[in-house]
Amino acid sequence: MKNIRKAVDILIIVAVISFIIGVVLKATALGGILWCNLVPNSFLRFSNFCLLIAIALGVRQIWIGKVPEEKTE
């Protein structure tokens, strides 16, 4: 179950990085085609996709009821 938690964390980090790249490229004059037909909107769509997958995995774990509870000491 910790593997899913790690996957969710990685997806969120990748989404934030992709979002920042997309916003910076959109805000600057570098808004053209970068590489392999990637435009700033591609980065923003990819970050949306990563966040949706992270949400789906998190909700799945809650639905199953196997979310490991963290102990506070």
N, C-alpha and C positions, 0 to 999 in steps of 0.2 A: 504494500500500500504506500510505502514511502517513495517507491519509484514513480507513482502517479503524481505525488506531491512535488517531486523534483522536476518532473516533466512540465507541470503547471508553472513552476517557478521559472524554468528555462524559457517557456513560451512567452511569459510575461516580459522577461528581460529582452528577448528577441523583438517582441512587438514594440517595446519602448524605444529600442535602438532604431528600428525601422521607421517608426513614427518621427523621431527626431531628424533622421536623414531626409525623410520626405518633406517635413516642414521647412528645413533649412534650404533644400533645393527649390522648393516652391517660393520661398521668400526672397531668394537671391536671383540673380540673372542666369543661374545655371539650370533653368527650368526646361531645357531642351532634352533631347534624347541622349541618354548617357552611354549605355552599353547594352547590347542585345535588346534594343527597343524598350528599355526601361525609362519611364518618366516618373516624376514625383508622385503621381497618383498610384502608380504601381506599388511604391513603398507604403503608401497609406492603406491601400487595399490589403496588402500582405499583413500589416499590423492588425487590421480588423480581423482577418482570418485567424491569426495567432491568438488573439484575445477571445474570439468565439470558441475556438478549440479548448482553450484553458478554462473557460466558463463551463463548457459542456463536460469536461473531465471532472471539474470540481463538483458540479451538480450531480454527476453520476455517482461519485463517491458518497455524497450526502444521501442520495436516494438509496443506495445499497446499505448505508448505515455503517460503513467500515472506515470512517474517518478517524485516524488515530488522534486521540486527545493529548494535548501537550500538558505536561505536569508543571504546575507552578510551585516552586519551593519557597 
